[in-house]
Amino acid sequence: MKVVCVGAGPAGLYLSILLKLRDQNCDVSVFERNAAGWTEGWGIISTGNSLVRQLRTRDPVSAAAILEQSTRWTGQVLRLQGRTTLHRRSFGYSISRKRFVEILGERAAELGVQLHYNSEVNTIERFSAADVIVAADGAGSTIRDEATRAFGTKIRHGRNKYIWLGCTKVLDAFTFSIERTEAGWIWFHGYPHGKDMSTWVVECSPETWTGLGFDQMDAEASVRVLEGIFADVLEGGELVCGVSTWRNFRTITNRTWHQGNVVLAGDAAHTAHFSLGSGTRLAIEDAVALAKNLSLQGSLEQALSAYEQDRMRVIREFQRNAWFSAAWFENIERYLGLPDRDVLMLLLNRRSPFLARIPPRVYCWLLSQPRWKR
Ligand SMILES: Cc1cc2nc3c(=O)[nH]c(=O)nc-3n(C[C@H](O)[C@H](O)[C@H](O)COP(=O)(O)OP(=O)(O)OC[C@H]3O[C@@H](n4cnc5c(N)ncnc54)[C@H](O)[C@@H]3O)c2cc1C
């Protein structure tokens, strides 16, 4: 079988690894528009063990390298205008996104995948000899957009503004830090992703964003303003911008994930708001399901339909959760007048569909009842 993957992110690279592990004779090529190791964004996080378990089961070799470079974090901290509240129970792993894709790229090359970096793909016409073309080219997928109508693509833009930054201050837990400015509330979702770096995704409402003048500045100038706002947490550390810019999160859905021999995987097929920290895991799970279905007996149409069925069900639930989680941050003022412990409790329960419908104080009371306690 001849498979072409467009995009060397987690979905495309992991699929190429799994296809080679299943069948050394499978002819797999990956085309990536950027250089090897180039990436937008800083660290990625996974909560609990599920991603680690998945990676260990599917390819112990790349899993060992990933784990060696990962940071295990415990606890979630809410820092509200300098006051700190801690939730001890959660844990997870984080890693530099650059290292993550580098490790996958090295492993793919070792297994004989043909990797073509600096090779932007603008049309699939050049791949007429391929049996399967995988659009793993991210949320802004060119391949999907060639046939948007056929896939039934919908894109919804979130209300809030965010920017994905690195930070030289190493946080010791998953941290939500919220500050009030003269233009309104602003916060970051932060976590350590290595011995000397953390990831900060800074978020605020569009009103706060324009009120602070970010619409009139480039990203570097915004970062200097953010260093002032979060000076207490930074304790002399610096924020690093890289190629990041302010964006509105795009939630992508598709009515179908395959058309002929073209199939969508990862963010090209679906996205889930970053406050869930699960997009990479979902991309890896897509790769696992697609590799499995492609290697079963039967026609290509059967394989791609089975893949779509396997994954759409799971993804729908994630997207629903992510929608509520994003809405919590879009309506953050609704919660910030409560005692800090209650704000943290509601933050941890932000995926709940009931939270927006029940007064926050009543919801907190319900959560404090023995039957509801987490
Ligand atoms: C702010 C933010 C924070 C996040 N934090 C987390 C987190 O903590 N944990 C987590 O699990 N997920 C997180 N995610 C989500 C995660 O980054 C994505 O879900 C994941 O990277 C999807 O992998 P992918 O391979 O589908 O796409 P991508 O990682 O986007 O990879 C697509 C690749 O395709 C390439 N490409 C694009 N177009 C072309 C073209 N025309 N030709 C050739 N190549 C092309 C791109 O250069 C890129 O390398 C976050 C997302 C955001 C926005």
Ligand as a Chemical Component Dictionary entry (heavy atoms), coordinates in Angstrom:
data_LIG
# 
_chem_comp.id                   LIG 
_chem_comp.type                 NON-POLYMER 
_chem_comp.pdbx_formal_charge   0 
_chem_comp.three_letter_code    LIG 
# 
loop_
_chem_comp_atom.comp_id 
_chem_comp_atom.atom_id 
_chem_comp_atom.alt_atom_id 
_chem_comp_atom.type_symbol 
_chem_comp_atom.charge 
_chem_comp_atom.model_Cartn_x 
_chem_comp_atom.model_Cartn_y 
_chem_comp_atom.model_Cartn_z 
_chem_comp_atom.pdbx_ordinal 
LIG C1  C1  C 0 -2.901 27.257 22.514 1  
LIG C2  C2  C 0 -2.953 25.765 22.329 2  
LIG C3  C3  C 0 -2.517 24.948 23.332 3  
LIG C4  C4  C 0 -2.579 23.560 23.170 4  
LIG N1  N1  N 0 -2.163 22.774 24.187 5  
LIG C5  C5  C 0 -2.296 21.451 24.087 6  
LIG C6  C6  C 0 -1.916 20.623 25.160 7  
LIG O1  O1  O 0 -1.487 21.076 26.203 8  
LIG N2  N2  N 0 -2.077 19.281 25.023 9  
LIG C7  C7  C 0 -2.579 18.731 23.882 10 
LIG O2  O2  O 0 -2.727 17.509 23.816 11 
LIG N3  N3  N 0 -2.920 19.487 22.824 12 
LIG C8  C8  C 0 -2.795 20.831 22.903 13 
LIG N4  N4  N 0 -3.139 21.606 21.845 14 
LIG C9  C9  C 0 -3.657 20.982 20.631 15 
LIG C10 C10 C 0 -2.546 20.328 19.785 16 
LIG O3  O3  O 0 -1.520 21.243 19.544 17 
LIG C11 C11 C 0 -3.130 19.820 18.471 18 
LIG O4  O4  O 0 -4.371 19.190 18.705 19 
LIG C12 C12 C 0 -2.189 18.807 17.810 20 
LIG O5  O5  O 0 -0.969 19.418 17.497 21 
LIG C13 C13 C 0 -2.830 18.250 16.533 22 
LIG O6  O6  O 0 -1.885 17.504 15.823 23 
LIG P1  P1  P 0 -1.983 17.390 14.237 24 
LIG O7  O7  O 0 -0.854 16.531 13.825 25 
LIG O8  O8  O 0 -3.350 17.027 13.856 26 
LIG O9  O9  O 0 -1.797 18.880 13.690 27 
LIG P2  P2  P 0 -0.564 19.884 13.838 28 
LIG O10 O10 O 0 0.180  19.642 15.082 29 
LIG O11 O11 O 0 -1.139 21.241 13.598 30 
LIG O12 O12 O 0 0.387  19.492 12.633 31 
LIG C14 C14 C 0 0.064  19.776 11.302 32 
LIG C15 C15 C 0 1.345  19.862 10.490 33 
LIG O13 O13 O 0 1.014  20.048 9.114  34 
LIG C16 C16 C 0 1.880  20.996 8.550  35 
LIG N5  N5  N 0 1.193  21.573 7.388  36 
LIG C17 C17 C 0 0.124  22.401 7.396  37 
LIG N6  N6  N 0 -0.250 22.696 6.144  38 
LIG C18 C18 C 0 0.598  22.034 5.308  39 
LIG C19 C19 C 0 0.713  21.928 3.903  40 
LIG N7  N7  N 0 -0.130 22.564 3.085  41 
LIG N8  N8  N 0 1.692  21.162 3.375  42 
LIG C20 C20 C 0 2.555  20.486 4.207  43 
LIG N9  N9  N 0 2.495  20.556 5.552  44 
LIG C21 C21 C 0 1.524  21.316 6.106  45 
LIG C22 C22 C 0 2.131  21.986 9.679  46 
LIG O14 O14 O 0 3.307  22.726 9.480  47 
LIG C23 C23 C 0 2.223  21.057 10.877 48 
LIG O15 O15 O 0 3.529  20.612 11.102 49 
LIG C24 C24 C 0 -3.079 23.000 21.967 50 
LIG C25 C25 C 0 -3.507 23.832 20.933 51 
LIG C26 C26 C 0 -3.457 25.210 21.116 52 
LIG C27 C27 C 0 -3.939 26.097 19.997 53 
# 
loop_
_chem_comp_bond.comp_id 
_chem_comp_bond.atom_id_1 
_chem_comp_bond.atom_id_2 
_chem_comp_bond.value_order 
_chem_comp_bond.pdbx_ordinal 
LIG C1  C2  SING 1  
LIG C2  C3  SING 2  
LIG C2  C26 DOUB 3  
LIG C3  C4  DOUB 4  
LIG C4  N1  SING 5  
LIG C4  C24 SING 6  
LIG N1  C5  DOUB 7  
LIG C5  C6  SING 8  
LIG C5  C8  SING 9  
LIG C6  O1  DOUB 10 
LIG C6  N2  SING 11 
LIG N2  C7  SING 12 
LIG C7  O2  DOUB 13 
LIG C7  N3  SING 14 
LIG N3  C8  DOUB 15 
LIG C8  N4  SING 16 
LIG N4  C9  SING 17 
LIG N4  C24 SING 18 
LIG C9  C10 SING 19 
LIG C10 O3  SING 20 
LIG C10 C11 SING 21 
LIG C11 O4  SING 22 
LIG C11 C12 SING 23 
LIG C12 O5  SING 24 
LIG C12 C13 SING 25 
LIG C13 O6  SING 26 
LIG O6  P1  SING 27 
LIG P1  O7  DOUB 28 
LIG P1  O8  SING 29 
LIG P1  O9  SING 30 
LIG O9  P2  SING 31 
LIG P2  O10 DOUB 32 
LIG P2  O11 SING 33 
LIG P2  O12 SING 34 
LIG O12 C14 SING 35 
LIG C14 C15 SING 36 
LIG C15 O13 SING 37 
LIG C15 C23 SING 38 
LIG O13 C16 SING 39 
LIG C16 N5  SING 40 
LIG C16 C22 SING 41 
LIG N5  C17 SING 42 
LIG N5  C21 SING 43 
LIG C17 N6  DOUB 44 
LIG N6  C18 SING 45 
LIG C18 C19 SING 46 
LIG C18 C21 DOUB 47 
LIG C19 N7  SING 48 
LIG C19 N8  DOUB 49 
LIG N8  C20 SING 50 
LIG C20 N9  DOUB 51 
LIG N9  C21 SING 52 
LIG C22 O14 SING 53 
LIG C22 C23 SING 54 
LIG C23 O15 SING 55 
LIG C24 C25 DOUB 56 
LIG C25 C26 SING 57 
LIG C26 C27 SING 58 
# 
